[in-house]
């Protein structure tokens, strides 16, 4: 089972991401973002989607929220749950490595022009 933690402020779109591959999806939106772009994507089954819109504007604010919730949900998720951090932000590299080595499988998925479709 996989959970996605999406840095929407960084990637700005979800249309090529297969959200149905995830049991739980948490989207982190910046303070000034007011909509999510799915484009023409349709899902035949329900998806478990949570949106967290951060308060305030400051450098790395959303990253701190996402990091907090990774730790919070680590305590709640079944141990076999795999975490995917979906962001192009290289600042997550060390945290993802730490989680992967010490707690549970965790991987960062970057979305650059062509989506890594191994989700």
N, C-alpha and C positions, 0 to 999 in steps of 0.2 A: 504494500500500500504506500502511496506517495502523497505528500502534501506540498503545495507550492506556496512560496512566500514571494510575492511579486512587487518589485520596486517600480511601480507604474510611473512615477515621476521621471524615472530614468529611461524606460522603454516606450512609454506613451501609446502603446497599441497592443491589442490581444488577438487580432484577427488571424494570425498564423500559428498561434499557440494552441495545442490540443488540450483544452481545459478538462475534457472528459477523461483524460488519463489520470486525473488526480481525485483522491477521495475528499480532500479539503483544499480550498484555495483561499488565501488571504491576500488581498490587494491593498497595498499601501499607497495612498494618494497624497500629493502635496497640498498644502493649505489653500493654494489658489487654483487647484484643478477642480473643475465642476462637472466633468462627465467622463465616462469610460467609452473608448472606441472599440467596438466589436466588429465594425464594418459589416460585412454580409454574413458573418459566421452564424450558423444555427446549430443548436444542440438538440438531439432527439430525446435525451434523458436529462433529468434534473442534475444540476451541479451544485455542490455545497460551496457557496461563495460568501465570504465576509469582506467587507470594505472598512478599512481604517483610514480615516482622513486625519492627518496630523494637524495639531494646533501650532500656529506661529510659523514664521519664516526665518530660518537661519541655516548656515552652512551645515550640511550633514544631518539636519534635524530628522528627516525621514529615515535615514540610515540607523539612527539611534533607536527609533521606534521599532523598525524591523528587527534589529538585534535583540531588543528587549523581548519581543514576541517569540523569537526563535527559542530563547531560554525558557519563557513562560510555557510555550507549547511542548517543549522537550519534556517537561514534568507531566504533562497531560496525555501525550500521544503514546499509543502502544509502542513497545520497544522495537518492534519490527518495522515501524514507519520510517520511510526514507524522506528526508527533507530536500527540496530543491529551492534554492534561492535564485530567482529569475531577475537578473540585473546585469547591465554592462559595467557597473561600478566595480573597479578593481579593488576598492577598499574592503570588500567582503572576503577577499581571497584568504586572508589569515584566519578569520573567524570560521569560514567554511572548512578549512583544513583542520582547525582545532576540533570542531564538532565531529568531523569525520574520523579523526584519530582517537577521540576520547569518549564519545557519547553514542553516536549513531551514524549510519550512512548519511552523508550530506554532500550535495553537489551544487555548484553554481552553473546556471545555464545563461549564456550570453545570447542576446538577440542582435545580430548585426547583419543588415541586408538579408541574408539567408538565415532562417531560423534553424537552430540545432534541433532536429526533429526527433531526438532520442528520448524525449520526455515520456 
